[in-house]
């Protein structure tokens, strides 16, 4: 029995050393499984996937925003600068804000065509007042 205890202790020490050398192994979980550690339901996972844009859709929004700014000039750039305040550019906008900026620019385009000012349309907001 004494030999068994010694062997168990030795095995534990070897396992601890190996774990320190190799690091902690990643824990795998099946996607959509109830065994996930954070207990996210399948419906929640589906909702998350639907709210996130894929790369192609996101790039399409960015491309259209750039096109509208080139087409209509400085007036549109003010709306973009307002949306990107504190960021490096439109690429850093979250998905929802990027979509909202695209909608705002399409609305601004209509305002330019109809002769309505951006202030009257509510497109320009005061950050400090």
N, C-alpha and C positions, 0 to 999 in steps of 0.2 A: 504494500500500500504506500509506503514511504517513497518508493521509486516512482509510482504513478503520480503522486503529488509534485515531485520534483520535475517530472517530464511535463506536466501541465503548466507549471510555472515557467519552465524553459520555453514551451510553445507560446505562451502569452508574451514573454519578452521578445521572442523572435517576431511575433506578429506586430508588436508595438514598434519595433525598429523598422520593420518593412513598411509600416504605415507612415512613419516619419519620413522615410526615404522617398517613397512613392507618392505621398500626399493622400488626401482623402479621395476615394473613388466616387465618381459622380453617381447620384441616385437616379435611376430611370423610372419613369412613370408613363403609363399608357395615356395618350391624349384622349380626352373625353371619358376617361374612366373615373369611377367614384373613388378610386384609390389615390387620386391626386392629392398631394399634401395640402394644397391651398383650398380644396373643396369647392372648386368652381363647377357649376352645373353645366351640362351640355348646352342649355339654352343661353346661359351667360357667355359661353365660349363662342357660340354662333353670333350673338349680338356684337361681341368684340370684333369678330372677323368681318362683319358687315360694316362696322363703323370705320375700319381702317382702310385707307386707299392703297391700292397697289401702286407700284412704281410708275407704270405706264399712265395711269389715270392722273396721278399727281403731276407728272411731267407735262401732260396735256393741259392741265389747268395753268401751270407756269408758262407754257408756251403761248396760250391764248392771252394771258395777262400781259406778257411782253409785247404781243402783237397789238393789243389795244393801246398800250402806252406809246408804241412807235407810231401808230395810226393817228392818234389824237394829240400827242405831244405832252407838253408840260402840265396841262390841266389834269390829265389822268395821273401824272407822276405824283401830284400832291396827294391824291387818294391812296396810292401805293405807299408813299412815304409815311402817311398817317397810320396805315395798317401795320407797317414794318418798324414802327418806332421802337428803338432799343434792340433791334435785330440787324443782322448783316444783310439780309435780303429776303425775298419771298420764299426761298428754299427752306428757311428756318421756321416758317409759319406752321402751326399745327393744321391738321387736315380741315377742321371746321372753319378756321380763320381763312385758310386759302380759298375754300369754296365761297365764303362770304365776300372776300375781296373780289373774286371773279364776278359774283352777282352785282356787287357795288359798281364795278367798272362797266358792266353791261347797262346798268341803270344810268350811270354817268354818261355813257354814249347816247342814250336816249335823251338825256337832259341837254346835251350839246346840240343834238339835232332839233330839239323843240325850243331851244333858246331859254331854258330854265337854268338858273344858277345852282351850283352844287350846294350852296348854303340853304337855299329855299327847299331843295330836295332832301336836306338832312344828311348829305354825304360827308360834309366837313364838320368835325367835332372839335371843340376846344379841349385840349388836354389839361390846361392850367386854369380853367375858369368856371 
